[in-house]
Amino acid sequence: MKDNLTRIERFVKAKKPFIVVQYFQWMRTVKSEQYRAYDIVFLDTNRCITSFKLTNKGLDWFRANKELFKIAKKDNEHGTIYEFNNFKQFVENEVPKDKRETDFENLPTIEIEE
């Protein structure tokens, strides 16, 4: 597995559109103890939507550079989607609707308070 830091920096340097999905995980038996998990979602060379977990140095880099990302969706119960370089528009232009694994219009959302 490639180093997360190398991959996320390469994506940003190449201006490759992607999203960082922050969500919550917990054990089934202890839901009161949850923690945040992060995935990077992007289009691979075959135009398939794919992802990998963001951990360690890559996660530290993301937290230090959040200003490069736009909040695309926020839901206090489910998490947040951070978008880089108009990922949603890129997917809509590059991948036919019937081939997409994710329908962006059906993601939960709440209003973001400024």
Phi, psi and omega in degrees: 000133181289152179296129180304319182299314180300316183293312183293322177294321178296318178300314182293315180299322180276358183058034178285123180295135176200170174233154170248122181256117176259126181219174183251142175233150177202163175283146179301325184278340184226075183291342180288342179255091180247160175219160181276140174236154183227136174234148170259132180241131183206171174267130177277185184294340177268009181064032175258139177285125182221169183208166171211156180289139176262119184222167172047241185296323178297319178293319177299318179297315179301312180299323180284342184238028181301336181295345177282349187248150175255139176284115182272320178214143177220131178217114185299338179273326187252335179132199185221147175246121178257125186253137175242127173058047174054052180305315182302312179297320179300314180295316180299326179280327188263335186238123177301145184307319181289349179260353182281140176275338183239129174260103186301331183290340183261008178287143179293149181210157171224166177287140179265124178274130181277000000 
